Amino acid sequence: MPADARKTSTASSSTAPANLWEPNPRATGLRRRIGEFVLSGPVQSFVLAVIIINAITLGLQTSDAIVDTLGGFLLVLDIAAIVIFVIELALKMFVLGRRFWPDGWNIFDFVVVVISLIPAVGDLTVLRSLRVLRVLRLVNRLPQLRRIATAIIKAIPGIGAIAALMAIIFYVGAVMGTSLFGEDFPEMFGSIPTSLLTLFQVMTLDNWTTSVVFPILDVHPGAWMFFLPFILISAFVMLSLFVAIIVDTMLNMNESTRGTVAAPAPIITKTQPIVVRDVPSTSNGRGDLDDAAALREELAALRKETAEIKELLTARRQ
């Protein structure tokens, strides 16, 4: 094959993958054009604005006075938002195909939109309150929020271990509290479940002195030796561990999930690149000779410094 032909084939093969659409390389023609439109910045910004407006609308619908005045208008806005969400979701499922489902955020959007379509009648009335979950779609649209949510999800194993340790501490405290104070204060430590609820109130520091500790101290003056260690361990140490695990996960997280295929490139935590300077060389190899001479001079200087250090050490020993 001639050299020009080889260069042409190589160039064409190297540029062919660049023509593929990254969110779904199989999408071509009309499907790709629809995908580029749906996942474009202006459309995603429009959907973000609709989510914010819909969140405000859901909040206003909780006021009877506002519903009596603007009930019909708010209902139209709510229906319009649902229609926009359904159209966006359907188009994304069409253009992404199988690539829609591996993304957890897309599944979350799908579940939220499906819940919005379920009629809130009969036993399904409780689903009406779940409409507010649409606001959580903001997490999928904002990279900063998506990064925090990803860090929390990745920190779940560590948080689970701390939660297990806290459960053991609570159980030990509940058994001790029931044994020590159950007879005199059955309303707070009469049983294990009651003791767990009381200890949870103590951990949250919610009115724990006047309603729990002080009445017990009037009968058991040494009860502070039980409550103070429990508060220090449960309220301060455990909370600090929770925060430390999440922060450590965010620091060690090299990249975030894709959240939405509108931004298919993951967020990479950039590190300082290693810069390697090329030594200029000429056809006669003069650059290599100069570089070798510089290295020999550096080695000679290092040997001289090493010899001086050895002399100093020998003098100190003597």
C-alpha positions, 0 to 999 in steps of 0.5 A: 500500500502506498504511503499516502494511502496508509496515511489516509486510512490511518487518519480516517480510522483515527477520526471515525470514533470522534464522530460518534455521539458520546452519550450513545454511540449507536444513536445516528441520524434523527435519533442523535439530533433529538438527543443532542437537542434534549441533552443540550445546555439550554434545554437542561437549563429550561428543565432546571427552571421548570423544576424550581417553578414546580417546587414553588408551586407545590409549596403554594398549594399547601396554603388554603388561602392561596389555593382559593385564589390561585388554585386553578392557575397553580393546577395548570402549572403543575400539569404543565410541569408533569407534561414537560417531565414526561416528554423529557424522560421519554425522549431521553429513554428513546435517544439513550436506549439501554444506556439510560438504565445503568445511570442511577440518577436516570432511574431516580428521575423515572421513579419520580415521574412515574409517582407523579402520574399515579392518581392520588385517590383512595389508598394512593392519596399518600402518594400525593405528598411524594410529588415533592420528590421532584425537587430532588431532581435538582441534585441531578442537575447541579454538579456540586450537589451531585458530588455531595450526594455521590460522596454520601452514597459512597460513604454508606459502608463506613456510616453503616459500621458507625451506626452498628457501633452506635446501636451496640452503645444504645443497647448497652445504655438501655439495659443499664438505664432500665436496670438502674432507673426503671423502678423509680422512673418507669415512664422513661426507663420502664422497658428497653424500647422506652429506654432507647427512646429516652436515650435518643432524646438525651443524644439529641440534647433536646431538653435532656437536662430538665426533663430527664437528667435533673429529675433522676439526679434528685433520686440518684445523685450518682446518675451523672456518671451514667449520662455524661459518658453516654452524651460524650460518646453518642452526641459528640464522638459519633457525630464527629465520626460521621462527618469525618467519614463523609469528608474523607470520602469527598477528599478521596473521591477521584471522580463523580458519577455522570448524574445525567448524560447531558454532561457525559464526561466525569468530573475528574479531580485533577492532579499536578501533571509531571512535566518532562522537558525534552532535551533538544538534540541535533542531528550530530547528537550534540544535545545528548553530549551536553546533557551527559556532561551536565549529569556528570557535573551533578554527580561529581558535586554530589560525590563531593558533598557526600565526602564532606558529610562523611568527614564531618561525621568522622570528626564528630565521632573522634 
